[in-house]
Amino acid sequence: MVTITSSYTVFPSEPTPKIPMWLSESDQIHGWSHAPSIYVYKPNHVNSSNPIERMRSSLSKILVHYYPLAGRLRWIGGGRLEVDCNAKGVQLLEAESTKEMAEYGDFEPTHTIKDLVPKIDIYSTPIEDLPLLVVQLTRFSCSGLCVGVSISHTMVDGLSAIHFINSWAKLARGDILEEKELPFLDRTVFKSFEPLISPRFEHKELTDVPIILGCSDTILERKKETSATLLRLTKEQVNKLKEKANQGRSSMVISSPSQRPYTRFEAIAGHMWRCASKARLGDHHGIANEQKLHQPTVVRFPADIRNRLNPPLPANYFGNAILRTVTPTRFFGDIVSNPLSYSAQSIRGAIETMTEEYLRSQLDFITSQKNVDWLRNSFQTLECMKQTFYGNPNMAIGSWMSLPVYEANFGWGKPIYMGPASLNADGKSYIMPHPDADGSLIIALRLQTLHMEAFTKFFYDDI
């Protein structure tokens, strides 16, 4: 049981600009709901005697640099939002758990850890009153700590969120931020000042994805029970997957980027897609096996575009700098009957579409919409059943592999675990670094309960 013992509204410690802030098209298509994550820390009695005051003081200081987070979103028409930088502050909660850390197991993103992140009423609270950042510091009965972070996805992508948390932690332990560590806040660098051009490509990543054969909608699939888990890949297993994906390539003459060896992400994502397809083939849905081999499927994932634009975005750009991409449509039968290189190449195909011309076309497409709400990943809306569904027969895979998620030392050591506090739908997953920093990885995954056991078996047996 977790009990909230204190609640604070934290304001910037110095005056900040009171201005409206334009949000980019990449910001607009992300839901204003709060993405929850947790940081778990072992007991450290030397520096954690009064952790809430340490966090409260340093949060007030870091908000001077990240002052848009202390503002509020507001509607400006056409389903679009802007930030009112009004310094209304963020929320910091203090909580106590009757459980020890060990009772939470591996901190899988299930209902068991839901009380470790702030609860935000997004349905009945006007958007103009919603804090963009809410943090909960929970002390376990063993004196370990958990920092639960809920931050508006309209404001940040994963990299920006991590940089904010790490910079805050640096101030909390008494260090000073260097100039290069300060955020770049001007999101108009994303804005095209050229005349709007009609999209030059067919943007399948913004349209509906395949659904189960024989069904006219996704309602039944959405209602099925799902389960979440954490799966570890050792460094040796990661290398085996890369070798498996690249079999036959060692003797190739590399004459184009598409022929280079498959990356960790391409190999692992291809492996996950293959395992999910094999597991889902085991449930007939009233369809003959022969038919189900012809089930279409795709993988959707966000791509960081900071270095894909010309000129590149500043390294310390604060905001969403990700756009969606999607693999070519494949079929269960082809994925499971072909070697891993087949699905890995399909993952690469989605990445290779993300040229600057394609990205500018996607941005122009978003700009051209009279109302962008249909493009928004709005799991918070009451109409969420009408939103694009990336579950069975599809997957949505995010990569945090290169993010510095274990640098958030608030003065009581580095976290022993960092990960998502929830996965909101079937097929949703993240590939994350392991806290041991030994080259191993953690896969956070949610699948229909019916398929989880088979997926896990294939996940390890097929390496």
Buried (B, 14 or more C-beta within 10 A) or exposed (E): EBEBEEEBEBBBBEEBEEEEBBBBBBBBBBBBBBBBBBBBBBBBEEBBEEBBEBBBEBBBBBBBBBBBBBBBBBEEEEBBBBBBBBBBBBBBBBBBBEBEBEEBEEBBBBEBBBBBBBEBEBEEEEBEEBBBBBBBBBBBEBBBBBBBBBBBBBBBBBBBBBBBBBBBBBBBBEEEBEEEBEBEBBBEBBEEEEEEEEBEEEBBBBEEBBBBBEEEEBEEBBEBEBBBBBBEBBEEBBBBBBBBBBEEBEEEEEEEEEEEBBBBBBBBBBBBBBBBBBBBBBBEBEBEEEEBBEBBBBBBBBBBBBEBBEEEBBEBBBBBBBBBBBBEEBBBBBBBEBBBBBBBBBBBBBBEBBEEEBBBBBBBBBBEBEEBBBBBBBEBBEEBEEBBBBBBBBBBBBBBBEBEBBBBBBBBBBBBBBBBBBBBBBBBBBBBBBBEEEBBBBBBBBBBEBBBEBBBEBBEEEB
